[in-house]
Amino acid sequence: MRMFTRALIVLTLCLLPAVSWTQEQAATDDEKDVLEVSVSAGLGMPLGAIKDWNDSLGAKSGLSGSFHFGYFLTSNLVLGATFSVSQFGIDTSDPKLTQHHRLYCPGIYLKYHLFGSSDWVPFIEASVGADFVKFSTHVYDNEEPKYRELGYKPGLGAGVAAGLHYYTSDLGGLFLQAGYHRGFTKNLTKQYGGREYTFGENLSLFTLTAGIQVFFGAGQ
């Protein structure tokens, strides 16, 4: 958790000059959107070590979705808050295991829209926040082995994404986005039944999602 706090402090200090500059730039923008809101859903594909997590509980592809709420610092640059959720299946042959692996990611994001004369608008995005992993884990409850979805302590997570937005009206439209997320979750722990469990792996994830994006302008 201290790593997450330090990362947010560093990010804030890095953003202060950018915010100051963008406020000056915003003053010169005659027309610009003020807010953006988007929701998306699609495919979440685990990568690397979590595909073989805990030997017999590897994560399989599942569903991923997110919500964004941002403020236009300039006519192209957006700073905002985001919350994403991913749910994965479990690669196991145990018929008793009907649980899932889940990942919750609140954070902040910075997005740059490449607006032009076309209705097609590319964009790039970077985000940082907290990773709350809730993975099905083999535990002991009063010495009896069982599976339980354990919510581990939060860790630091960061991501990058790129996408393409298509205007269906003056207020917004549809978009397609591909993203990569990295969670520094290897040392996260959880106490359960008098035992300490360690997550043991850094999490990585590729997402491919589609959604709706709406812009709100100063004159609307």
N, C-alpha and C positions, 0 to 999 in steps of 0.2 A: 504493500500500500504506500510505503514511503517513496518507492520508485515512481509510482503513479503521480504522487503529489509533486515530486521534484520535476517530473516531465511537464506537468501542467504549468508550473512556475516558469520553466525555461521557455515553453511555447508562448506564454503570455508576454514575457519580456521581448521575445522575437517579434511578436505581432504588434507591439505598441508603435514602433516606427511605421509599420505598414498601415496601421489604422490612421495615424496622423496624416500620412501621405494621401491615403484614400479619401479622407475628409476634405482635404484641399482640392483633390480631383473632383469630388462630388459637387463642390461648390460651382465648378465650371460646367457641369452637366445640365443642359436645359431640360432634357427629358430623360428620365430613367425610371425603371421599376423600383419599388421600395422593398417588397417582400416576395419570397418564393416559398411555396409549400408543395411538397411532393410525397407520394406514396408509391411503393413498388413491391413486387413479389416475383419470385422465380426460383432458380435452381442454386443450391449451395453444395459445392463439391469439396470435401476435405482433402487436404494434401499432406504428404510427408508422414511423420510418425503417428499421427492420430488415426491413420487408416489401419494401423496395427496396434492401437492403444490397448494397454493392459493385456497384451498377448491375444486374448480371445474376445475382446470387446471393441474391435476396430470400428471406426465411424464410416458409414456409407453415405452416399449422396442423398440429400434431402431438400427441404424447403428453406428459403431465405427471404426475408422481407425487411423493409426499412421505411422510416418516416423522417423527412427533413423539413426544417423550418428555418429560413435564413433571411438575412437583411443585406440588401445591396449596398456595399460600401462605395462602389462606383457603378457605372452603367454595365460593367462586365463582371465585377468581383463580388462574391457573396460570402459572408461569414455567418454561420448559424449552428444550430443544435441538431443532432441526429440520434435516432434510436433504431437499432436493428436487432432482429431475432432470427436465429437459425435453428432448425431441428433436423437431426440426422438419424437415420436408421442405424442398427447395430449388426455388424457382420458376425453372426454367431449361429451355431447349430443347436443351441440349447432351447428347447421348446418352452421352457419356463420363463424365458426372458422376453417380456413384451414391452419393455421400457424404451426410452429414447435418450440420445445425447442432445443437450440444448446449449445454446450460446446466446447471451444477452449483452449488447454493446451500446451503452449510452456514451455520447462523446460530442465533440465539436468538429466542424468541417469548414474548409475553405474551398470554394469552387470558382472556376473561371470559365465564363461563357464566351465562345468565339462568335458573337453576333455579327451578322452581315445582312446582305439584301435578300438572302434565300430563306425559305421557311425551314430549312435544315440547319440546325445549330449544334456543332460539336462542343463538348465541354470536358474539362478535366477537374479532378477533385482529390483532395488529401484530407485525412481525418485522423484524430487521435482521441483516445478515451479509455474507458475501463472495460475489461473483459470479465464477465461473470459466467463461469462455466458450471453447468449442472449436468454431470455425466453419470450414467449408470455404472455403479462400482460394486465389485464383489466385496462385501463387508461381513463382519461377524456381529450378530445381535445376541447377546447372552450366550456366546460360543456357538451359536447356530449360524452357519453360512447362508447368506441370502444376497440378493441384488437390491440396491437402493440408489436412487438418483441423488447423488451428493452435490450440494452447492458449495463449491470451493471458494476460498477467499478471492476477492477480485484482483486482477493483474492489469498490467498496461497492455493496450492494444493500439495498433495503427494500421491505416489502410490507404490505398491509392485506387483510383478508378478513372475510367474514361467512358464517354457515352455520346449519344446522338439524340438530340431533341427535334421533334417535328411539330411545328405550329399547326394546330387544327382550328384555332381562333386567335384573336388578338390577346386573349387572356392566358393562353397556354396551349398545352397539347400533350402528346405522348412521347415517351423516350425509352431507349434501350441502353443498358449500361453493363459493362464488365468491370469487375473489381477484384482486388487481391487484399486479403486481410492477414495480418500477422499478430499473434498474441504471445506475449512473454509470460507464459503460464507454467513453465517447467517446475518451479519451486512452490506453487500454490498448494496449500494444505487444507485439510478439513478434519475436525475432531468428531468422532462418532463412536458411541459405545465404549468409551475409555481408550480408544485407539486413534492414532493419527495417520491419515491417509494423504499421500502426496500425489499430485496430478502427474508429474514426472515427464511431461513433454511440452515443448513449445507448439502452440496451435497455429496452423496455417489453413487458409480457406480461399477458394476461388468462387466468385458468384457471377451469375448471369441473370439479370432481372429486367423486367419491363414495368413501366408505370405511367402515372399521370402527374403532370407538373403544371402548377398554376402560378401566374405572376400577378402581383397587385401593384398598381402604379400610384403615383402621388395624386393624380387627378381622378382616381376611381373612387 
